Amino acid sequence: MKELKEKRFFFFDLDGVILNSMPYHAKAWIEVFSEFNLKFTEQEIYLYEGAIEFETVESLFKRKGLLKITPQDFEKILQIQKTLFKKKYAKLVKPFPEVLEILENLKREGKKLALVTSSHKEILSEVLPKNIKNFFEVIITGDRVAKRKPHPDPYLKAKEAFQAIDSESLAIENAPAGILSAKRAHLFCIGLTTTLPKKYLSLADLIVENHLQLRSLLLDGR
């Protein structure tokens, strides 16, 4: 697609796009929730990827029959999940095999690359290899914005850092909250089915099934 080759600013999500990390984040969340005698599936976690805020957890808990949770409870749960993930799962996280080639070629073509994630900086430092991190001129983590995905704030902040033009920009996401965040920030968005099937990514402008298709689309325009 010719119009994709003309894009200059590329905004990448982290988990499920750059890193094959979502199965491990889900395992950590499921373990933490089990301490409250609540059972969740991986897909339930994937559906709320990047949008695990107090209101989200409160809604999830109510749906499972636990009616009361305070913001303090949520902060405690979040800290337990982050600690568990770092201790038990972070070392297992790897970039998707095609990611390095995609980033190298985009950089060689003079594209501007940003990483836009709801993960906090402390998690990023545990899981993102330096050779991958160095490709990104702008990195927006969840602790740098007032409101995380699905709010547009993370992408708006990244756009501002680049002074990016909407028509020359695109985002790559793999979850409903991230896609909604990108669209609310007026970005063209490619949905990637690494964690969820197409029907959950319907707000994306284009949907690709894997990183090989993403590579062909971004580098070859097809």
Secondary structure per residue as TSV (DSSP state, phi and psi in degrees):
chain	resnum	aa	ss	phi	psi
A	1	M	-	360.0	117.4
A	2	K	H	-57.6	-39.4
A	3	E	H	-64.5	-28.6
A	4	L	H	-71.9	-36.1
A	5	K	H	-64.7	-21.9
A	6	E	T	-88.9	-3.7
A	7	K	-	-69.1	143.0
A	8	R	-	-112.5	-27.0
A	9	F	E	-116.8	121.3
A	10	F	E	-118.0	122.8
A	11	F	E	-112.2	113.5
A	12	F	E	-104.0	133.0
A	13	D	-	-71.2	163.6
A	14	L	S	-95.8	-69.0
A	15	D	B	-73.8	119.4
A	16	G	T	91.1	-8.4
A	17	V	T	-118.9	-59.7
A	18	I	T	-84.9	-45.4
A	19	L	B	-111.3	140.7
A	20	N	S	-84.7	72.3
A	21	S	-	-116.4	-17.5
A	22	M	H	-61.3	-37.2
A	23	P	H	-57.7	-33.3
A	24	Y	H	-79.9	-38.1
A	25	H	H	-60.9	-42.3
A	26	A	H	-63.3	-42.7
A	27	K	H	-59.8	-42.0
A	28	A	H	-64.9	-44.4
A	29	W	H	-61.7	-43.4
A	30	I	H	-62.1	-40.4
A	31	E	H	-64.0	-42.9
A	32	V	H	-65.8	-46.0
A	33	F	H	-62.7	-31.7
A	34	S	H	-64.9	-23.8
A	35	E	T	-67.1	-19.6
A	36	F	T	-99.3	13.9
A	37	N	T	59.6	35.4
A	38	L	-	-113.9	131.5
A	39	K	-	-104.5	126.6
A	40	F	-	-128.1	148.6
A	41	T	-	-93.3	163.9
A	42	E	H	-60.8	-39.7
A	43	Q	H	-64.0	-36.2
A	44	E	H	-61.3	-38.8
A	45	I	H	-68.3	-43.7
A	46	Y	H	-59.2	-37.0
A	47	L	H	-62.6	-26.0
A	48	Y	T	-110.9	17.4
A	49	E	T	-56.1	132.8
A	50	G	T	80.7	-4.0
A	51	A	-	-127.0	28.5
A	52	I	-	-81.2	83.0
A	53	E	-	-112.2	175.7
A	54	F	H	-54.9	-47.4
A	55	E	H	-61.9	-36.3
A	56	T	H	-66.2	-49.9
A	57	V	H	-64.5	-39.6
A	58	E	H	-59.3	-43.9
A	59	S	H	-65.3	-43.4
A	60	L	H	-62.1	-44.4
A	61	F	H	-63.4	-42.4
A	62	K	H	-62.3	-38.0
A	63	R	H	-64.3	-27.9
A	64	K	T	-92.9	1.5
A	65	G	T	101.3	-1.7
A	66	L	-	-96.3	107.1
A	67	L	-	-83.7	-24.4
A	68	K	-	-121.4	127.7
A	69	I	-	-148.5	135.9
A	70	T	-	-101.7	162.1
A	71	P	H	-56.3	-32.4
A	72	Q	H	-67.1	-39.8
A	73	D	H	-60.2	-42.9
A	74	F	H	-61.9	-46.2
A	75	E	H	-60.9	-38.0
A	76	K	H	-65.2	-43.9
A	77	I	H	-62.4	-44.7
A	78	L	H	-61.1	-42.1
A	79	Q	H	-67.5	-39.0
A	80	I	H	-62.8	-43.1
A	81	Q	H	-63.8	-44.7
A	82	K	H	-63.0	-41.9
A	83	T	H	-65.2	-44.0
A	84	L	H	-62.6	-45.1
A	85	F	I	-60.8	-45.7
A	86	K	I	-64.1	-42.1
A	87	K	I	-75.2	-37.0
A	88	K	I	-106.0	-33.6
A	89	Y	I	-119.2	-23.9
A	90	A	G	-55.0	-37.8
A	91	K	G	-68.3	-15.2
A	92	L	G	-90.1	-11.2
A	93	V	-	-77.6	133.7
A	94	K	-	-134.3	153.2
A	95	P	B	-66.4	151.5
A	96	F	-	-63.4	143.7
A	97	P	T	-55.4	-33.9
A	98	E	T	-84.0	-9.4
A	99	V	H	-62.1	-44.9
A	100	L	H	-59.6	-44.5
A	101	E	H	-64.0	-41.8
A	102	I	H	-60.5	-49.1
A	103	L	H	-66.3	-41.7
A	104	E	H	-59.1	-45.1
A	105	N	H	-71.2	-39.6
A	106	L	H	-63.2	-41.2
A	107	K	H	-64.8	-40.8
A	108	R	H	-62.5	-31.0
A	109	E	T	-82.6	1.1
A	110	G	T	83.9	17.2
A	111	K	-	-75.2	153.1
A	112	K	E	-96.8	127.4
A	113	L	E	-117.0	133.9
A	114	A	E	-128.7	148.7
A	115	L	E	-109.4	124.5
A	116	V	E	-127.4	106.9
A	117	T	-	-135.9	151.6
A	118	S	S	-84.2	-12.1
A	119	S	S	-64.3	148.9
A	120	H	-	-82.1	160.9
A	121	K	H	-56.4	-37.3
A	122	E	H	-65.1	-31.7
A	123	I	H	-75.7	-41.6
A	124	L	H	-55.6	-43.5
A	125	S	H	-65.4	-21.7
A	126	E	H	-85.4	-29.0
A	127	V	H	-116.9	-21.2
A	128	L	S	-94.3	114.1
A	129	P	-	-60.2	145.6
A	130	K	H	-60.8	-37.4
A	131	N	H	-67.0	-23.3
A	132	I	H	-84.7	-44.8
A	133	K	H	-56.7	-36.6
A	134	N	T	-66.1	-15.1
A	135	F	T	-74.9	-20.3
A	136	F	-	-96.3	120.2
A	137	E	S	-77.1	-28.1
A	138	V	E	-127.4	132.3
A	139	I	E	-130.0	119.1
A	140	I	E	-112.5	115.6
A	141	T	-	-104.5	165.9
A	142	G	G	-61.4	-26.1
A	143	D	G	-85.1	3.4
A	144	R	G	-102.5	0.1
A	145	V	S	-128.7	152.8
A	146	A	S	-70.0	-37.2
A	147	K	S	-131.5	128.0
A	148	R	-	-86.3	179.0
A	149	K	T	-54.0	140.2
A	150	P	T	-87.9	5.2
A	151	H	S	-66.8	153.3
A	152	P	S	-77.0	-9.0
A	153	D	H	-48.2	-47.2
A	154	P	H	-60.2	-42.6
A	155	Y	H	-73.7	-35.1
A	156	L	H	-62.9	-39.4
A	157	K	H	-66.4	-39.8
A	158	A	H	-67.8	-41.8
A	159	K	H	-60.1	-42.9
A	160	E	H	-62.2	-39.9
A	161	A	H	-61.7	-35.3
A	162	F	H	-91.3	-13.2
A	163	Q	T	53.1	45.5
A	164	A	-	-75.5	145.0
A	165	I	-	-92.2	132.6
A	166	D	G	-54.0	-45.6
A	167	S	G	-67.5	-15.1
A	168	E	G	-107.7	14.8
A	169	S	E	-123.9	152.1
A	170	L	E	-149.9	155.2
A	171	A	E	-120.0	150.2
A	172	I	E	-119.8	122.8
A	173	E	E	-137.3	163.1
A	174	N	S	-131.3	7.1
A	175	A	S	-140.5	153.0
A	176	P	H	-55.0	-43.3
A	177	A	H	-63.8	-39.8
A	178	G	H	-68.8	-41.5
A	179	I	H	-63.1	-44.0
A	180	L	H	-62.5	-40.4
A	181	S	H	-59.8	-46.4
A	182	A	H	-64.0	-43.8
A	183	K	H	-67.0	-37.4
A	184	R	H	-65.6	-24.3
A	185	A	T	-90.8	10.0
A	186	H	T	67.0	36.5
A	187	L	-	-104.6	143.3
A	188	F	E	-64.3	135.8
A	189	C	E	-131.7	131.1
A	190	I	E	-100.5	126.0
A	191	G	E	-94.4	137.1
A	192	L	E	-119.7	124.1
A	193	T	T	-88.6	53.1
A	194	T	T	-79.4	-26.0
A	195	T	S	-124.7	-26.8
A	196	L	S	-133.5	149.2
A	197	P	-	-70.4	167.7
A	198	K	G	-54.4	-36.7
A	199	K	G	-60.2	-23.4
A	200	Y	G	-88.4	-8.4
A	201	L	G	-112.3	24.2
A	202	S	T	-65.0	-18.9
A	203	L	T	-77.3	-12.4
A	204	A	S	-70.2	152.4
A	205	D	S	-75.8	-33.5
A	206	L	E	-139.1	149.6
A	207	I	E	-127.3	131.4
A	208	V	E	-120.5	152.7
A	209	E	S	-86.9	-24.9
A	210	N	S	-159.5	178.5
A	211	H	H	-73.1	-23.0
A	212	L	H	-66.3	-42.6
A	213	Q	H	-66.8	-38.3
A	214	L	H	-62.1	-42.1
A	215	R	H	-59.7	-48.3
A	216	S	I	-61.4	-38.5
A	217	L	I	-69.4	-46.2
A	218	L	I	-76.5	-36.0
A	219	L	I	-97.9	-31.7
A	220	D	I	-109.9	-10.6
A	221	G	-	72.3	26.3
A	222	R	-	-144.5	360.0
